[in-house]
Amino acid sequence: MNLKDALIYILFGVGTLLLFYFGSAGLIKSTLKDNFPNSQFIIILILMIVVTWCIGLGLRKHRLSIATRSK
């Protein structure tokens, strides 16, 4: 693994942490509204799941490219 690969892993980690931070803050703010399962809560929750899934796919694709590069 070279420096470029390490920077990509750090970027994935920071992106995931930022997603959880802002997503959790948005979820908390949306639960303080009058009606609870509101559209803002559902949209934020779905976006958190989709973005986390995409980050995981990107990380998996990068790890597979490292594995084929090292062969």
C-alpha positions in Angstrom: 0.0 0.0 0.0 1.4 3.4 -0.9 0.6 6.9 0.2 -2.2 7.4 -2.3 -4.0 4.4 -1.0 -3.6 5.5 2.6 -5.0 8.9 1.7 -8.0 7.3 0.0 -8.7 5.3 3.2 -8.4 8.5 5.3 -10.8 10.3 3.0 -13.3 7.4 3.2 -13.0 7.5 7.0 -13.4 11.2 7.3 -16.4 11.1 4.9 -18.1 8.5 6.9 -17.5 10.4 10.2 -18.9 13.6 8.7 -21.9 11.7 7.3 -22.7 10.3 10.8 -22.1 13.6 12.5 -24.3 15.7 10.2 -26.8 12.9 9.7 -27.2 12.4 13.4 -27.6 16.1 14.0 -30.3 16.3 11.3 -32.1 13.3 12.8 -32.1 14.8 16.2 -33.4 18.1 14.9 -36.1 16.3 12.9 -37.3 14.4 16.0 -37.9 17.7 17.9 -40.8 18.6 15.5 -44.4 18.2 16.5 -45.2 15.1 14.4 -42.6 12.4 14.7 -42.1 10.2 11.7 -42.0 13.3 9.4 -40.7 13.5 5.9 -37.4 15.2 7.0 -36.6 12.3 9.3 -37.3 9.7 6.7 -35.3 11.5 4.0 -32.3 12.0 6.2 -32.4 8.3 7.3 -32.6 7.1 3.7 -29.8 9.4 2.6 -27.6 8.2 5.4 -28.2 4.6 4.5 -27.6 5.2 0.7 -24.5 7.3 1.2 -23.0 4.9 3.6 -23.7 2.0 1.2 -22.0 4.0 -1.6 -19.0 4.7 0.5 -18.7 1.0 1.3 -19.0 0.1 -2.4 -16.3 2.5 -3.2 -14.0 1.2 -0.5 -14.6 -2.4 -1.7 -13.9 -1.4 -5.3 -10.6 0.3 -4.2 -9.6 -2.8 -2.2 -10.2 -5.0 -5.2 -8.1 -2.8 -7.4 -5.3 -3.0 -4.8 -5.6 -6.7 -4.8 -5.4 -7.0 -8.6 -2.5 -4.5 -8.7 -0.4 -6.5 -6.2 -0.8 -9.8 -8.2 
